[in-house]
Amino acid sequence: MEDDDNHAKKRKQDNDHDDDHDDDDPSVLWERCQQSHKKRVKKMKEEKDNLQNEIETMNNSIVGSTSAAAAATSNEDVIIEINAGGKIISALRSTLTLAPNTMFTYMFSGRWEESMKRDDNNRVYLDHDPDLIEIIVNFLRMKKIEDPTKPVQSPMVRIEKRNNFDYLLRYFGLADFFYPSPVFLPLDTSKIDVVQHGSSVTVTKSDNKIKFRKVTGGKKFTFVACKPSLNATSDEGSFWKVTIDVLAGNSWLLLGIIGHLGASYNSHVDPTSYGWSNASQVLHGGFNRNGDSGWTTFTQGECLHFHLKSNKLTMFSVQKSKKFVIDIDTTVPAYYIHFNIFNAGTMLTLEPLGEDEQTRMLEN
């Protein structure tokens, strides 16, 4: 029995001795290193795959959140109460989620409302200027019932709050929804939609030109505007050309810009109206500055070049070889090409201003 124990101890000592020699064998060490490296690589790959799966799950959750919430609440257009800095504002969920793919819509979609801050009465609490939140909600209300032929005007905010309002829109992802970027620059007549008060002016498009002709209404003001808005903030600004083909009875005609697409038939007195009439009038924010800058009147056949840039509207008369300039209100969110026509029979042509004409206008 004792001999067996001695033999077992000797075998263990021999094995331990062999292991000590293996530790000195480079090939054995290399093999062990390779196996260890493979295990680490496998573990890292598994962790990477798990992380990627988590990221994809999260992205799918975010992308599908609005549609999923809408499906869950499609038959339940609930009223949501908001405590905006102490002011209580109520609105339908469908109103608050009108602007697609925005943080504001995600907030009120129904998916994350439980995680939003609440006041003591369980109202959603927004720690922002209540006046600005109310402007946002009221604009969404109007957009919800918008008539495509009379687009809702972007909100006008007092100048002392305009920077804060712009910041808030960017924060909620609403900036492009409230103030869409201009669709064209330079002027692309194929993309222009004409807005008018009534239907007394016919519109004909051809060869990158638009012809306007007042056919009915007799001696009555008619408001005409072109959307989308002009770009006044780019390096070049916006250029366009108007030719007075027929000036019926040498009557009233206003050419210029306006910031209000819902203006009435006498749009020349709108506070966002700027331009020149053939009654020696210069309209500045709806007010007449008679004879300002030496302006007199339009004539039949006259060709007029316009340029809107920053805070200035410029008109150059080819026939008079003279430039006229009006300072405009830069707090108005957007401006549109604007006509006001009085007598039936008056005809105008709108077209882009050529590059050479633009250059000459800037140089003069």
Secondary structure as GFF3:
##gff-version 3
##sequence-region A 1 364
A	DSSP	alpha_helix	2	23	.	.	.	ID=ss1
A	DSSP	alpha_helix	26	63	.	.	.	ID=ss2
A	DSSP	alpha_helix	65	72	.	.	.	ID=ss3
A	DSSP	beta_strand	79	84	.	.	.	ID=ss4
A	DSSP	beta_strand	87	92	.	.	.	ID=ss5
A	DSSP	alpha_helix	93	96	.	.	.	ID=ss6
A	DSSP	alpha_helix	103	107	.	.	.	ID=ss7
A	DSSP	three_ten_helix	113	115	.	.	.	ID=ss8
A	DSSP	beta_strand	124	126	.	.	.	ID=ss9
A	DSSP	alpha_helix	130	144	.	.	.	ID=ss10
A	DSSP	alpha_helix	159	172	.	.	.	ID=ss11
A	DSSP	alpha_helix	175	178	.	.	.	ID=ss12
A	DSSP	three_ten_helix	189	191	.	.	.	ID=ss13
A	DSSP	beta_strand	193	196	.	.	.	ID=ss14
A	DSSP	beta_strand	201	206	.	.	.	ID=ss15
A	DSSP	beta_strand	209	214	.	.	.	ID=ss16
A	DSSP	beta_strand	222	227	.	.	.	ID=ss17
A	DSSP	beta_strand	238	246	.	.	.	ID=ss18
A	DSSP	three_ten_helix	248	250	.	.	.	ID=ss19
A	DSSP	beta_strand	253	258	.	.	.	ID=ss20
A	DSSP	three_ten_helix	267	269	.	.	.	ID=ss21
A	DSSP	beta_strand	273	277	.	.	.	ID=ss22
A	DSSP	beta_strand	282	284	.	.	.	ID=ss23
A	DSSP	beta_strand	287	288	.	.	.	ID=ss24
A	DSSP	three_ten_helix	292	294	.	.	.	ID=ss25
A	DSSP	beta_strand	303	309	.	.	.	ID=ss26
A	DSSP	beta_strand	312	317	.	.	.	ID=ss27
A	DSSP	beta_strand	322	327	.	.	.	ID=ss28
A	DSSP	beta_strand	336	341	.	.	.	ID=ss29
A	DSSP	beta_strand	347	351	.	.	.	ID=ss30
A	DSSP	alpha_helix	355	363	.	.	.	ID=ss31
###
